[in-house]
Amino acid sequence: MSSTLLLLFLLLSLDIAASGTPLRPGFYSKTCPDAEFIVRDVIKKAMVRETRSAASVMRLQFHDCLVNGCDGSILLDDTPYMLGEKLSLSNINSLRSFEVIDEVKDALEDACPGVVSCADIVIMVARDAVVLSGGPNWEVKLGRRDSLTASQKDSDDIMPSPRANSTSLINLFSRFNLSVKDLVALSGSHSIGKGRCFSIVHRLYNQSGTGRPDPAFEPKFRKKLDKLCPLGGDGNVTGNLDATPKKFDNQYFKDLVNGRGFLNSDQTLFTHPKTREYVRMFSRNQREFFEAFVEGMIKLGDLQSGRPGEIRKNCRVINGRPLEGLIDDLKDTTAVNNY
């Protein structure tokens, strides 16, 4: 058998299909009718154990979808053949609650084996985390397939730093046809959860290399953060991203208006003229924020890579042998045959 035919056979044997299937609500209504109920039940129980898990699983959608589309690549563990996205610069020691995704997947596999993709799980848990934290509800479009690989480099090249300014964020979002309004609304995901001192030390002590704190800080808030995050202290200590870290609301935007943003990438939304008016609008009108947030999440969820995919049995690994390993074996076999 030629090497080309052998490779084709291996690909077919992995039950790989092209992604890019039209997404639609109720995708699992016949194949796994209780899927969305099962997901919400698991998230609800996870939040009882740890409220912060809501913020953690919600953010997975951002970190997954911006890197080669919403394909569950963020969930893959590293292998000898692949450096995945979990240890990329924006994710290492930051993304968490992957075990909650495992619990969701296990529950779905018990009910409907091999039906619901991990990529769709990421989308559903993000919605449910928002709803269960007091935020808006929306109908999610489903039907994604799971990627066969992940790329630490792609994540490093795309995902923004907590130090990012509005100009770089606007440019990044525009690459994905996401507007300035989408950027500001989606940044409102920081309405819940916590951030690390590591991410704000520069703001507190050396903003833009000046050796001084960010002048955008409200003085009393800066003093509070000085105590929480002293220079030379533990970078993994966490602080609240807004004044109501367990409730999804528009307090985040009120805090930005008052100079109480935690991350530089948050506060810069109020100091930049293109984003400031949206911050003001959302701080005054929670309904406007909720509507814009839902619109942004749907647009973010529509991002697809168009690459081949599968339905993983375990969200951390692809089914069967890694494709890179199969190709390496094929190369070895071909080299022996040609000797």
WOSULDA-V87381 format. One line per field, one symbol per residue. phi: phi as a letter, one per 40 degrees, with the letter a starting at -180 (. if undefined). psi: psi as a letter, one per 40 degrees, with the letter a starting at -180 (. if undefined). burial: 1 if it has 16 or more other C-alpha atoms within 10 Angstrom, else 0. A space follows every 50 residues. Layout:
BEGIN
phi = ???
psi = ???
burial = ???
END
This chain:
BEGIN
phi = .cccccccccccccfcbccgddcacgdbcbcadcdcccccccccccccca dccccccccdccccccbggcbgccccccbdbaccccbcdcbcfbcagccc cdcccccccccadgbcccccddcccccccccccgccbacccbhcbcccaa bccccccbcccccdbcdccccccccbfbcccddcccccdccbhbbcddcb dcccbacfgcgbccccccdccccccdccbcdgcccccbbccacbcbbcac cdccccdcgbccccccccccccccbdccccccccbccccdccccdccccc cccbcgccaabccbccaccgcddcccccccccccccccc
psi = hiddddddddddeefhihaehhiiifdedddgdedddddddddddddddh deddddddeddddddegfigeeddehiiieehhaedeidedhediafddd dddddddddddghfdhiddddddddddddddeeeaiiihihieiiiieii hdddddddhiieeiiddddddddddefhiddddddddedediaiiiddee ddddefhfeeeiiheehhddddddddddgiheaheeiiihdaegeehhae dddddddeffididedddddehddedddddddddgddddddddddddddd eehideiiaihidheeiihaiiddddddddddddddde.
burial = 00000010010001011011000001110001001101110111011000 11111111111111111111111111110001111111111000111101 11011111100100111111111111111111101100011111111111 11001100111110110011011000010111111111111111111111 11111010000011011100010010001000000001111100111111 11111110111111111111100011011001100100110111111101 111110101111111111100110000001000000000
END
